[in-house]
């Protein structure tokens, strides 16, 4: 059963170049950008929102894959450091017994 709970609004700015770039897709308004003008998707030249769609401009599959490989290598290296540390502790523990 379909039930509309609300409407997501989109914001536009008089001077989008005045926004502060905070991260990958995060921007903050400034005095230079002006105040946000809120409208429903599709109104006043704003884009549409579609369920189950991925905005291609916000994703870079190659970069994401490279980041995933780097993260995996870091996890492997950290695991090796923990194993080496554990071996050293066992060695020290065994030396105390003699």
C-alpha contacts under 8 A as a table, 3 or more apart, distances in Angstrom:
res1	aa1	res2	aa2	distance
4	X	7	X	7.97
7	X	40	X	7.36
8	X	40	X	6.89
8	X	41	X	7.62
9	X	38	X	6.14
9	X	39	X	5.48
9	X	40	X	4.79
9	X	41	X	6.38
10	X	38	X	5.61
10	X	39	X	5.56
10	X	40	X	6.05
10	X	41	X	6.14
10	X	46	X	7.35
11	X	36	X	5.47
11	X	37	X	5.26
11	X	38	X	4.51
11	X	39	X	6.44
12	X	16	X	7.66
12	X	36	X	5.66
12	X	37	X	5.17
12	X	38	X	6.62
12	X	46	X	7.54
13	X	16	X	5.35
13	X	33	X	6.07
13	X	34	X	6.15
13	X	35	X	6.57
13	X	36	X	5.28
13	X	37	X	6.15
14	X	33	X	6.24
14	X	34	X	6.01
14	X	35	X	7.83
15	X	18	X	5.58
15	X	19	X	7.69
15	X	32	X	6.84
15	X	33	X	4.51
15	X	34	X	6.54
16	X	19	X	5.62
16	X	33	X	5.60
17	X	33	X	6.72
18	X	29	X	7.32
18	X	30	X	6.43
18	X	31	X	7.68
18	X	32	X	4.81
18	X	33	X	4.11
18	X	34	X	7.85
19	X	27	X	6.01
19	X	28	X	5.59
19	X	29	X	4.94
19	X	30	X	5.86
19	X	32	X	7.34
19	X	33	X	5.41
20	X	27	X	5.41
20	X	28	X	5.10
20	X	29	X	6.43
20	X	30	X	6.97
21	X	24	X	7.99
21	X	25	X	7.91
21	X	26	X	6.32
21	X	27	X	4.70
21	X	28	X	6.72
22	X	25	X	7.73
22	X	26	X	5.25
22	X	27	X	5.30
22	X	28	X	6.84
23	X	26	X	5.01
23	X	27	X	7.13
24	X	58	X	7.92
25	X	58	X	7.15
29	X	32	X	7.92
29	X	33	X	5.86
29	X	34	X	7.01
29	X	35	X	7.10
29	X	36	X	7.55
30	X	33	X	5.23
30	X	34	X	6.43
30	X	35	X	7.87
31	X	34	X	5.28
31	X	35	X	7.53
39	X	43	X	6.25
39	X	44	X	7.28
39	X	46	X	7.76
40	X	43	X	5.62
40	X	46	X	7.84
41	X	46	X	5.81
41	X	47	X	5.73
41	X	48	X	4.84
41	X	49	X	6.28
42	X	45	X	6.22
42	X	46	X	5.03
42	X	47	X	5.23
42	X	48	X	5.11
43	X	46	X	5.62
43	X	47	X	7.90
50	X	53	X	5.95
55	X	58	X	5.82
55	X	59	X	7.14
56	X	59	X	5.44
56	X	60	X	7.71
57	X	60	X	7.63
59	X	64	X	7.92
60	X	63	X	5.41
60	X	64	X	6.18
61	X	64	X	5.04
61	X	65	X	6.06
62	X	65	X	5.13
62	X	66	X	6.18
63	X	66	X	5.09
63	X	67	X	6.12
64	X	67	X	5.07
64	X	68	X	6.13
65	X	68	X	4.98
65	X	69	X	6.24
66	X	69	X	5.12
66	X	70	X	6.19
67	X	70	X	5.06
67	X	71	X	6.10
68	X	71	X	5.10
68	X	72	X	6.14
69	X	72	X	5.05
69	X	73	X	6.21
70	X	73	X	5.15
70	X	74	X	6.21
71	X	74	X	5.05
71	X	75	X	6.24
72	X	75	X	5.13
72	X	76	X	6.28
73	X	76	X	5.03
73	X	77	X	6.15
74	X	77	X	5.09
74	X	78	X	6.07
75	X	78	X	5.10
75	X	79	X	6.09
76	X	79	X	5.05
76	X	80	X	6.31
77	X	80	X	5.06
77	X	81	X	6.30
78	X	81	X	5.04
78	X	82	X	6.29
79	X	82	X	5.14
79	X	83	X	6.22
80	X	83	X	5.01
80	X	84	X	6.10
81	X	84	X	5.12
81	X	85	X	6.08
82	X	85	X	5.06
82	X	86	X	6.11
83	X	86	X	5.03
83	X	87	X	6.21
84	X	87	X	5.07
84	X	88	X	6.24
85	X	88	X	5.12
85	X	89	X	6.23
86	X	89	X	5.13
86	X	90	X	6.23
87	X	90	X	5.09
87	X	91	X	6.18
88	X	91	X	4.99
88	X	92	X	6.19
89	X	92	X	5.12
89	X	93	X	6.04
90	X	93	X	4.98
90	X	94	X	6.10
91	X	94	X	5.09
91	X	95	X	6.21
92	X	95	X	5.07
92	X	96	X	6.44
93	X	96	X	5.40
93	X	97	X	6.90
94	X	97	X	5.36
94	X	98	X	7.22
95	X	98	X	5.59
